[in-house]
Amino acid sequence: MSIRRQVMGHAFVDKALTRAADTPAWPLQEHITEHVWGAVWSRDGLDRRSRSIATLSILVALRAHEELVGHTRAALTNGLTREEIVELVIHASAYCGAPAALSAMRVVESSFSSLTES
């Protein structure tokens, strides 16, 4: 839980956990916390910045927009700049296709805007 909160932020994690409490989604939240954050994000092989680059790339390819919002913010926390995130999406267009990249760019821009407004 510590790594999840450090990377995603307390508000993001609290919202996810509150939304899942007392629902069928709760076991999935427990699983994600233990296996994704506890087992994968805690490994020594990549630093958090590199993990964010990989995660953003995968989310663009999957068109996982809801997750892309939170992980765009996490990438900034992990040391990526806005310019690097934009370049990542442009780079992804070569491998994921223009529709996926265009859609992802809208999500990224929206995430940047919401951070500016906060």
C-alpha positions in Angstrom: 0.0 0.0 0.0 2.9 2.3 0.7 4.3 2.2 -2.8 0.8 2.5 -4.3 0.2 5.6 -2.3 3.6 7.1 -3.1 3.2 6.6 -6.8 -0.5 7.3 -7.3 -1.2 9.7 -4.4 -3.3 9.3 -1.3 -6.4 10.9 -2.9 -6.4 8.6 -5.9 -5.9 5.5 -3.8 -8.5 6.5 -1.3 -11.0 7.1 -4.0 -10.3 3.7 -5.6 -10.6 1.9 -2.3 -13.7 3.8 -1.2 -15.4 3.1 -4.5 -14.7 -0.7 -4.1 -15.5 -1.0 -0.4 -18.4 -3.5 0.2 -18.6 -4.3 -3.5 -17.6 -7.3 -5.6 -14.6 -5.2 -6.7 -13.0 -5.2 -3.3 -11.1 -8.5 -3.8 -9.6 -7.1 -7.0 -8.4 -4.0 -5.1 -6.7 -6.3 -2.6 -5.2 -8.3 -5.4 -3.8 -5.3 -7.2 -2.4 -3.8 -4.0 -0.6 -7.0 -3.1 0.5 -8.3 -6.5 0.9 -5.2 -8.7 2.1 -2.7 -6.2 3.6 -5.0 -3.6 5.2 -7.6 -5.9 5.9 -5.8 -9.2 6.4 -2.1 -8.4 8.7 -3.1 -5.5 11.2 -5.0 -7.6 14.7 -3.7 -8.0 15.1 -4.2 -11.7 13.6 -0.9 -12.8 13.4 2.5 -11.1 9.9 4.1 -10.7 10.5 6.5 -13.6 11.2 3.6 -16.0 8.2 1.7 -14.6 6.1 4.7 -15.4 7.4 4.9 -19.0 6.5 1.2 -19.4 3.1 1.5 -17.8 2.1 4.6 -19.8 3.2 2.8 -23.0 1.2 -0.3 -22.2 -1.9 1.7 -21.2 -1.7 3.7 -24.5 -1.5 0.4 -26.4 -4.5 -1.1 -24.5 -6.5 2.2 -24.8 -6.9 1.9 -21.0 -8.0 5.5 -20.6 -9.3 5.4 -17.1 -6.0 4.0 -15.9 -4.0 6.4 -18.1 -5.4 9.4 -16.2 -4.0 8.3 -12.9 -0.7 7.0 -14.3 -0.1 10.2 -16.2 -0.1 12.0 -12.9 2.0 9.2 -11.3 4.5 9.6 -14.1 4.9 13.2 -13.2 5.4 12.2 -9.6 8.0 9.7 -10.8 10.1 12.3 -12.6 8.8 12.4 -16.1 8.1 15.8 -17.6 5.0 16.8 -19.5 7.2 17.0 -22.6 8.5 13.5 -22.1 4.9 12.1 -21.7 3.8 13.8 -24.9 6.9 12.3 -26.7 6.0 8.9 -25.3 2.5 9.2 -26.8 3.9 10.4 -30.1 6.4 7.5 -30.1 3.5 5.1 -29.3 1.7 6.2 -32.4 4.4 4.4 -34.5 3.7 1.1 -32.7 0.1 1.4 -31.5 -1.4 3.4 -34.4 -2.6 6.9 -34.8 -6.1 6.3 -33.4 -4.7 4.9 -30.1 -2.2 7.8 -29.8 -4.7 10.5 -30.7 -7.1 9.1 -28.1 -4.4 8.8 -25.5 -3.2 12.4 -26.2 -6.6 13.7 -25.4 -6.5 11.9 -22.0 -3.0 13.1 -21.3 -3.9 16.7 -22.1 -7.0 16.5 -19.9 -4.9 15.1 -17.1 -2.4 18.0 -17.5 -5.3 20.5 -17.5 -6.8 19.1 -14.3 -3.5 19.3 -12.6 -3.2 23.0 -13.6 -6.7 23.7 -12.3 -6.0 22.0 -8.9 
